[in-house]
Amino acid sequence: MYKSDRDLVFYPFVDQSLMHISGILTSDQSLQPFRKCSQILRRFPQKLKITANMKNPFQHLVESLSPTDPQQQFFNLSKLTDPRYDRLPFSIRVLLESAVRNCDGFLVKRSDVENILNWKQTQTQTVEVPFRPARVILQDFTGVPAVVDFAAMRDAVMKLGGDPERINPVCPADLVIDHSIQVDFNRKSDSLQKNQDLEFDRNKERFQFLKWGSKAFKNMRIIPPGSGIVHQVNLEYLARVVFHHDGFLYPDSLVGTDSHTTMIDGLGVLGWGVGGIEAEAVMLGQPISMVLPEVVGYKLHGVPDKFITSTDIVLTVTKHLRQVGVVGKFVEFFGPGVAQLSIADRATIANMCPEYGATAAFFPVDAVSVQYLEQTGREAQQLAYITEYLKAVAMFRDYEDAAQDPDFTHVVELDLSTVVPCCSGPKRPQDRIPVSEMKTDFESCLGAKQGFKGFQVAPERHSAAVPFHFSGNEYTLSHGSVVIAAITSCTNTSNPSVMLGAGLLAKKAVEHGLSVKPYIKTSLSPGSGVVTYYLKESGVMDYLSQLGFEVVGYGCMTCIGNSGPLPEAVVEAITQGDLVAAGILSGNRNFEGRVHPNTRANYLASPPLVIAYAIAGTVRIDFETEPIATNCDGKDVYLRDIWPTREEIQAVEKEFVIPSMFREVYQKIEKVNERWNALEAPSDKLYTWDPKSTYIKSPPFFEGLTLKLQPPRSIKDAYVLLNLGDSVTTDHISPAGNIARNSSAARYLADRGLTPRDYNSYGSRRGNDAVMARGTFANIRLFNKFLGKQAPQTVHLPSGETLDVFDAAERYRQSGEPLLVLAGKEYGSGSSRDWAAKGPFLLGIKAVLAESYERIHRSNLVGMGVIPLEYLPGDSADSLGLTGRERYSISIPEPLTPRMLADVKLDSGKTFQVRMRFDTDVELTYFHHGGILNYMIRKMSAN
């Protein structure tokens, strides 16, 4: 339903310095179906003229940071002289500054500024505000489909008579290539080079396409492969903390196409993950429309034990906040305990924000933040204006000063002295386990019912053991045997304390005569070249190598499922004994099927604990009472004998983690990859699609798109494609890992002449909709209630046949049947994966009915025109007696308003109501257009 001019119109051509708006809207035909449209259109020319000449109503707040430098102007929010400002959470102050600076009475109104200032009084209401982040960040798995969409949108705009070059980022965007490299080689000194060579060979076509994008689109910078992990590069290099652009200073802020974008919150830069579709809109100039969030104050106090790592703290925080319930909220950290944490520690906590469900996990800038910027090689002049500006606008924090504590929606606390060493698993990051209980917890999981904490192994098989031969020696695998041990992920590799802690533990382990069994797939994938630099300079790299932890690449690798193959003998032993083998990794996610198909139990742990469990060879060990291993002299060695203290680690860090390292690595980051530099790519403004390509394909999203808007239709007699339970992740919906040889996607690739070694991963093929549609719901750990077991299959209800999900969807499509998915709680949790919405759209799924949604995934569904329906409180598939074998008709009310109810009628005659999770008027506008991309194309195609 039409609510305001801003809700209906897309405004990509705003020059913020001139307050100029292009007049492309005056003949926009697609607005005609809306009420009062003729009156709106008549007002547009006058309104555009007024806006073009309008001054920002807060212009009087502008002043210079230095009387002698007119190029350092800023909006001084302190001059608002409004007592509400000093009580706002620091994270909300960032939203307010953006609204004040961009206020033009059109895109951002004075009422938006007032709503943000009135944050405390709006907590019981749903108040929508616009937000313009300063920049966008992408990684290549999400970046390739974004550039594909842009290329296809240029084609669509041209077909509709518009200027294709209007499809161009106006918000600065950085794309870091970090998701493509896999652990194909490990334990050898040349593993890094071999993996990088193979990465380039596999992904040359994708890389060429990205290089074309960097030429064809302005304001887009590509950080080439081999540079590091996106969030660590962001933290160490890309983050400005305070932007200095066009003579103005303002807070750095961003959205990213990866859910762990929140890592930058640890440095005091407000950022969070959005769907790739929403990020594309931001890049093209569309403000984010967001509900003003609640802000949970998380008070830290106390001092952590000297043996505690930041990983232990973040796993404790994750479990705690999951219990508190912070989905869709900001979390802001405060209290004297924050001063005990380094920026790397804070960034680790902020990184796992998606795992505890919050939108952002903000640590306001303080003196420690500035020290980190100095340590990482930022210039002294930059540090000076960052500090001076943030103090001037009351955004610089002293965590010891309780008088600075703002108002929060509510407050929870953690005493850091209560944190104990821990891991999380075996299937979810929020399932924290103290290390002292790991053995008993795993053994209880073995026999427990199949679920998040259960594998349902018969009691008589708990002691099963399978002998096998590897490299001429005999070994034995049993339940709980570690077969993957990976120091991986920006969550931990960005933190010198845990990385040096791992190195010092490795040094002591080698000196005690300990080793890691050769069949265990060990790997070290740092988040930037700086990590390797200080590990070598401090002398611990040699010891890591001796234990098998060679550097295998600079990228996400095992953390996102790019763990590569296990030795055939290991796979055969696991399969023969139907063993619950274990992976141990310093990552942030351990959902079923994510790390590796053959590791059913996966545990998140600190880098030192990764090495400890690798040495032990099993998770069925109590480190407090059992030796980690027996050395060659027959002496028992305990973990406490080799564990480094916090003081030891800090001494090494202070000596070897220095600014010159960061400067040396990052001054050449965009040119260091010679193969990237030599890569040739076309420079045409329109991309020339290769019909034979299996990597890059023009998507069908815009086929048949016209300027005229089609009204939304009710859903009639839909079949249920899948009947799912709780915590279905985006990994279940759209896996990123290897393409199984017996899958629909594999058959598609084989038909085009590819052999299995060339299939690569689903993540690498996100530029090809034909592969990705076939990969939707192709995770082997997907539990479908229709089947009663884990399999990437479903039942085609009309025939009763069990088919791969894509093949069943094709049957329905051919007969013209709409589809629905039933799900439980937390549907779409995990990575911010736009293909988890695009794939279902291409399968013909019109709506999802779930008990609750992960924030980003719900937004992605809206962005693709798929309706997110939610059971009313107390309702569920079970309580309503739904089997999924019914046919569903859903009446779309008219006019639509946010979060309104809709009627569902089954072919059995049963009826009930659900809530339509369109949370804002802007989301309703996207839905009317059939999705956000259609919306943007229509606006940009108008003359």
Buried (B, 14 or more C-beta within 10 A) or exposed (E): BBBEBBBBBBBBBBEBEEBBBBBBBEEBBBBEEBEEBEEBBEEBEEBBEEBBEBEBBBEEBBEBBEEEEEEBBBBBBBBBEBEBBBBBBBBBBBBBBBBBBBBBBBBBBBEBBEBBBBBBEBBEEEBBBBBBBBBBBBBBBBBBBBBBBBBBBBBBBBBBEBBBBBBBBBBBBBBBBBBBBBBBBBBEEEBBEBBBBBBBEBBEBBBBBBBBBBBBBEBBEBBBBBBBBBBBBBBBBBBBBBBBEEEBBBBBBBBBBBBBBBBBBBBBBBBBBBBBBBBBBBBBBBBBBBBBBBBBBBBBBBEBBEBBBBBBBBBBBBBBBBEBEBBBBBBBBBBBBBBBBBBBBBBBBBBBBBBBBBBBBBBBBBEBBBEBBBBBBBEEEBBEBBBBBBEBBBBBBEBEEEEBBBBBBEBBEBEBEEBBBBBBBBBBBBBBBBBBBBBEBBBEBBBBEEBBBBBEBEEEBBEBEBEBEBEEEEBEBBBBBBBBBBBBBBBBBBBBBBBBBBBBBBBBBBEBBBBBBBBBBBBBBBBBBBBBBBBBBBEBBEBBBBBBBBBBBBBBBBBBBBBBBBBEBBBBBBEEBEBBBBBBBBBBBBBBBBBBBBBBBBBBBBBBBBBBBBBBBBBBBEBEEBBBBEBEEEEEBBBEBBBBEBEBBBEBBEEBBBEEBBBEBBEEBBEBBEBBEEBEBBEEBEBEBEEEBBBBBBBEBBEEBEBEBEEBEEBBEBBBBBBBBBBBBBBBBBBBBBBBEEBBBBBBBBEEEBEEEEBBBBBBBBBBBBBBBBBBBBBBBBBBBBBEEBBBBBBBBEEEEBBBBBBBBBBBBEEEBBBBBBBBBBBBBBBBBBBBBBBBBBBBBBBBBBBBBBBBBBBBBBBBBBBBBBBEEEBBBEEBEBEBEBBBBBEBBEEBEBEBEBBBBBEEEEEBEBBBBBBBBBBBBBBBBBBBBBBBBBBBBBE
